[in-house]
């Protein structure tokens, strides 16, 4: 079961996956969060900003782990 999960994740994670997660994270951090904050929704803007950084860091770490160890 573990081997099957690793095989599926290794098939999904690629350079395109990395580029897509970096793009989605950057859009959340630099465009969506300021737009939401300008509307007066400060907590929602903070969630968007942290989610964007999670995409950027998490996608990069997942890509590096998959490429280095699997």
Helices and strands as residue ranges (DSSP letters): H 2-12, H 15-27, I 28-32, H 33-38, H 42-69
